[in-house]
Amino acid sequence: MSIRLAFFFASLILVAVVHVVALELYLYWRFPWFDVPMHVLGGLCAALGYSILPFIGLRKRGRYETVVWYVSVVLVIGIAWEIFEYAAGISLIRETHFVLDTMLDLCMDLFGGFIGYGVARSTNIFST
C-alpha cells in the first residue's frame, strides 16, 4: 500500500509545486504551451488518485480496474476543470482558440490518465 500512496502523493506534490512556481513566474501567460504538460500531470495525478481509492475504502476493487474506468474518471475531472476555467474567466484569455484549447487540454488529461493507468498496472497497484 505504501508504494501506491507514494506514487499518488509524489504526483500530487509535483503538480502543486510546479503550479505554484508557474503562477509566481507567470509561466502560463509567458509560455502558452506550458498548460499542456500541466494537463498531462493532472491526468496522471487523477488516475493515480483513483487507483488508491479501494485501499482507503472509497470504492470496491474488481471490475472498476479497467482502463475504461480510469479514462472515464480522468475525463470527468478534466471536464470539471475546464468548466472551472471557463467560470473563472481563465479560458477567455485565448478566446479565439477556446474550443481548440479545451480539446487539447482534455486530450492531454487523457494522455496523463493512460500513463497513470500504466503506472498503476506496472506497480501491481491492483493487488493487495
RONU-452745 format. One line per field, with one value per residue (C-alpha): residue number from 1; residue in one letter; x, y, z. Coordinates in Angstrom, 3 decimals, decimal comma. Example, Ala and Ser with C-alpha at 12.3 -4.5 7.8 and 13.67 -1.06 7.14 Angstrom:
BEGIN
nr <- 1_2
rest <- A_S
c1 <- 12,300_13,670
c2 <- -4,500_-1,060
c3 <- 7,800_7,140
***
This chain:
BEGIN
nr <- 1_2_3_4_5_6_7_8_9_10_11_12_13_14_15_16_17_18_19_20_21_22_23_24_25_26_27_28_29_30_31_32_33_34_35_36_37_38_39_40_41_42_43_44_45_46_47_48_49_50_51_52_53_54_55_56_57_58_59_60_61_62_63_64_65_66_67_68_69_70_71_72_73_74_75_76_77_78_79_80_81_82_83_84_85_86_87_88_89_90_91_92_93_94_95_96_97_98_99_100_101_102_103_104_105_106_107_108_109_110_111_112_113_114_115_116_117_118_119_120_121_122_123_124_125_126_127_128
rest <- M_S_I_R_L_A_F_F_F_A_S_L_I_L_V_A_V_V_H_V_V_A_L_E_L_Y_L_Y_W_R_F_P_W_F_D_V_P_M_H_V_L_G_G_L_C_A_A_L_G_Y_S_I_L_P_F_I_G_L_R_K_R_G_R_Y_E_T_V_V_W_Y_V_S_V_V_L_V_I_G_I_A_W_E_I_F_E_Y_A_A_G_I_S_L_I_R_E_T_H_F_V_L_D_T_M_L_D_L_C_M_D_L_F_G_G_F_I_G_Y_G_V_A_R_S_T_N_I_F_S_T
c1 <- 0,000_2,821_4,082_0,555_0,306_3,872_3,195_-0,055_1,346_4,516_2,410_0,133_3,072_4,722_1,564_1,140_4,748_5,012_1,663_2,679_6,012_4,227_1,850_4,647_6,738_3,745_4,695_1,131_0,997_4,568_4,522_1,078_2,290_3,051_-0,562_-0,054_2,372_0,352_-2,719_-0,674_0,459_-3,102_-4,407_-1,636_-2,459_-6,196_-5,590_-3,242_-5,727_-8,439_-6,143_-5,780_-9,498_-10,077_-7,282_-8,803_-12,291_-13,882_-14,624_-14,604_-11,889_-12,535_-14,483_-13,586_-9,924_-10,217_-8,712_-12,264_-12,993_-9,708_-10,200_-13,798_-12,794_-9,966_-12,295_-14,942_-12,303_-10,864_-14,283_-14,947_-11,610_-12,432_-15,795_-13,950_-11,501_-14,376_-16,359_-13,259_-12,564_-9,221_-10,137_-11,267_-7,640_-7,370_-10,982_-10,401_-8,941_-11,178_-12,556_-9,165_-7,517_-10,210_-9,945_-6,144_-6,412_-8,810_-6,609_-3,617_-5,665_-6,487_-2,863_-1,821_-4,631_-3,323_0,148_-1,322_-3,169_0,080_1,947_-0,795_-0,668_3,130_3,470_0,898_-1,280_-4,328_-3,113_-3,421
c2 <- 0,000_2,451_2,457_3,236_6,245_7,308_7,489_9,372_11,883_12,382_13,248_15,479_17,352_17,697_19,213_21,573_22,772_23,258_25,072_27,475_28,187_28,675_31,190_33,074_33,291_33,896_30,820_30,164_33,628_33,789_30,330_29,316_25,713_25,402_24,402_21,180_19,335_20,511_18,762_15,595_15,761_16,460_13,419_11,278_12,516_11,897_8,328_7,551_9,076_6,832_3,825_4,247_4,614_0,896_0,903_3,732_2,227_4,628_2,133_-1,598_-3,375_-5,652_-4,637_-0,967_-1,617_-1,359_1,351_2,452_3,346_5,204_7,164_7,967_9,298_11,367_12,725_13,757_15,523_17,180_18,431_19,751_21,593_23,122_24,315_25,852_27,599_28,981_30,100_31,773_33,583_31,869_30,374_33,703_34,811_32,956_33,438_32,849_29,387_28,417_25,183_24,007_24,809_22,926_19,877_19,853_20,151_17,198_15,104_15,817_14,928_11,585_11,025_11,562_9,252_6,493_6,983_6,819_3,629_2,167_3,145_1,597_-1,650_-1,855_-1,376_-4,068_-1,360_-3,548_-6,346_-6,467
c3 <- 0,000_0,757_-2,842_-4,035_-1,783_-2,561_-6,304_-5,764_-3,281_-5,335_-8,389_-6,317_-4,788_-8,197_-9,696_-6,743_-6,681_-10,440_-10,477_-7,690_-9,387_-12,732_-11,171_-9,419_-12,593_-14,904_-16,927_-18,096_-19,650_-20,945_-22,499_-23,806_-24,249_-20,514_-19,924_-21,913_-19,582_-16,603_-18,004_-18,537_-14,907_-13,806_-15,676_-14,195_-10,710_-11,199_-12,389_-9,511_-7,080_-8,485_-8,108_-4,338_-3,599_-2,869_-0,332_1,660_1,457_-1,030_-3,813_-4,401_-6,313_-9,233_-12,295_-11,771_-12,536_-16,324_-18,482_-19,372_-15,751_-15,384_-18,603_-17,629_-14,214_-15,692_-18,388_-15,840_-13,746_-16,872_-17,971_-14,472_-14,598_-17,978_-16,620_-13,673_-16,030_-18,064_-14,999_-13,517_-16,785_-17,307_-20,682_-22,088_-22,378_-25,686_-26,716_-30,442_-29,828_-26,909_-28,430_-29,706_-26,380_-24,480_-26,746_-26,425_-22,643_-22,466_-24,760_-22,536_-19,444_-21,061_-22,081_-18,457_-17,368_-19,625_-18,156_-14,646_-15,511_-16,848_-13,686_-11,567_-13,560_-13,624_-9,869_-9,066_-7,674_-8,231_-5,997_-2,260
***
